[in-house]
Amino acid sequence: MLQGNFIIDKITNCIEERNTGLIFQTILQPVTVEDLKIVNKKNGWSFSWKKEFKEKNRQVQKLLIVDDPKVHGLISFEPIKSQQYIEMHLIENAPHNFGASKQFLGVAGNLVAFVCKTSFDLGFEGFVAFTAKTKLVSHYAETLGARILFGNNRMGIFPEEAKILVNSYYKNESYD
């Protein structure tokens, strides 16, 4: 099950400072053991990223502004090669990017776009699946174009919607 009440506040080109509207170029990098000393509950993060980091076959990535080491969000996902899709497991905005006083818009969208891009790069045609909290199903359908796969909350982002997300955040690469 995808953990995290992630709200897609805005699909942006990179991330946007809420107060000024300035756009900042971003990069995603693998989380390191050093990062785990900072991204923890003691520092306001909701989830145990150390536990997620130790999960076999999962990739944990951090969203950074280019040339700035401050972490703005994290995502955990797992390529399911036998079925050619990516399973999103956990996503979280940094504490300073959560709630009404958040610093940046577009963090969660950026993280999901990266997972869609990774799905394309692996030859999975952009397909990504996750289990959503029921109260957020319609939100993810509206903002991400995600669709119900089965049950009440098993969702998928299909190739056409994945292309829209990837092309929104990765202007120098085109997924047609």
N, C-alpha and C positions, 0 to 999 in steps of 0.2 A: 504494500500500500504506500502510495506517495504520501510522505509526511510533510506537513507545513501548510499553513493557511496562506499560500502565496496568492497575492492579488496582482493581476496584470494591470497596473495603474495607467500605463501608456506604452504604446509601441513607438519607440524612438529610434533615432539614428545614434547608436551607442547609448550613453546615459545622459540625462538632462538634469542640471541643477534646478531644483524646484523653485528656489527664490529668484534666480536670475534668468533662467531659460538658456543658460550657456550649455553647449554640448561638449562632452568630453569623450575622446576616443578610448576604447577599452580593449583589454586583452584578457583571455582566460588562460590560466596556468594550473598545473597540478598542485594540489595542496601538499605541503611538506610537513615533516615532523615538527619543525620550528613553528609553522602556522598553528598547529594544534595547541600550542602554549597560549595562544591569543584567542582563538575561536572556540570559546568554551562558555559554559553556563555562568561562571564567575564574572565574565565580561559581557553578559547580557544576551548571549546566544541561547536559543531555546533547545537545541538538540545536541546530542553527544556526537560531535563530528569525529572524535577520536575513535569511537566505536565504529562509525561508518567507514572511516579510513582503513580499518583493519578487515573489513568485509572482503572476502576473496572475490575477484572478478569485477569489483566495482571501481569506477573512476570517480575521484572527488576533485572538482575543479573550483578555483576561486576566480572571482571577477575583480579585476583591478583597473584603475585608470592608468593609461600608458605613462611610464616613468614615475609612478607613485605606488608604494608598497601597501597602502591601506586596502584592506579587503572590504568589498562592497556587497558581496553575496557569495553563496556557496551552492553547489549542486552535486548530487551523487547519482550516477546512472550506471547501467550495465548493458553492454552489447549482448544480445541473445543471438549468437551467430547461427545456431541451428534453425531459427525461425526468421532470421533477417529483420530484426527490429531492435530498438533500444528501449529498455525499461527505465523510466525515471523513478528513483527511490526516495530522494529527499532533496528539498530545495528550501533555502532560507535567505532572506534579505539580512544584511548586517543590522544590528540594533539601531544604528544611526539612519537607516533607510527604511524604517518600519513606522507605521502609524501616521498620524496627521502632521507630525513635525519632521517627516523624513527629509533627508538632504537631497537625494537623487530619485528621479523617476526613471522607469524603464529597466530596472535591475532584473526583476524576475523574467521579463520578456527577453532580455539579453541572454540570460542563462538558458531558457528554453530554446531560443534560436540556435545557440551553440550546440545543444544536443541534437536538434534537427539537422544542422550542418554536419555533425559527426556521423549521423545516420546516412546522409548522402555520401560522405567521404568513404564510408565502409561498404557502400554499394547496397544499402538497405532502402534506397529510394526516399529517404526522409521520414520513414515511418517511426513513430515514437508512441509508446503506450504508458499509461499510468492509471492508478486507482485514485480517484478524487474523493474528497469529502463531499457527501451528498449535497450540502448547502451551496457548494461552489461549482457544481456541474454546469449550470446555465451560464455562469460567469466565464468558465473556460471555453464553453461553446461559442460565446459571443466574442471574446477577446483573442482566442487562439485558433478558433475554427475547429476545436476538438469535437469529436463525435463519440456518442455512446457505442461501445463495442458489444457489451452485453451487461445484463443486470442493470442496476440503477446508477452505478458510478464507475464502471470500468470504461476508460476513454482512450481514444487514439487520435493522434495528429497524422493525417494522411498526406501524401506527397504534394498535392496542390496547396494545402494550407501551410505545410512545412516550407515550401518555396517562398511563399509570401513572407513568412517570418524571417527566413534566412536572408532574403533579398533586402529586407528592411534594415537589418543590422550589419550585413556584410556587403557594402556597396561596391567593393572592388572585385567581388566574385558573383557570378550570375548562375543561378540554378533555374534553368528554363524547363 
